[in-house]
């Protein structure tokens, strides 16, 4: 399903990119897809809900030619249906990742 872009309120422009992602925290573990990504964060499409500020460990797959990105983040916002034009899920702000490596990887992928 295609959802229109939200008005941009971020410091860094996110690029729409559907990537496989594994998510873990003390309460849940699941796999899903990203909707968009930038060097500062990612939106994960999921029916799972976590409280704002919850820590989460991510493994984002950029395909077989690239290493899996392991990073830690925190839940920055949740869409549990209040935005009908946007998929359910949550935005994650990266808090522990190799930002220069992520920027290079995104640039190499044209993101």
ABEGO torsion letter per residue (X at the ends): XBBBBBBBABABBBBBBBBBBBBBBAABBBBBBBABBBAAEBBBBBABBBBBGBBBBBBBBAEAABBBBBBBBBBABBBAGABAABBBEBBBBBABBBAAAAAAAAAAAGX
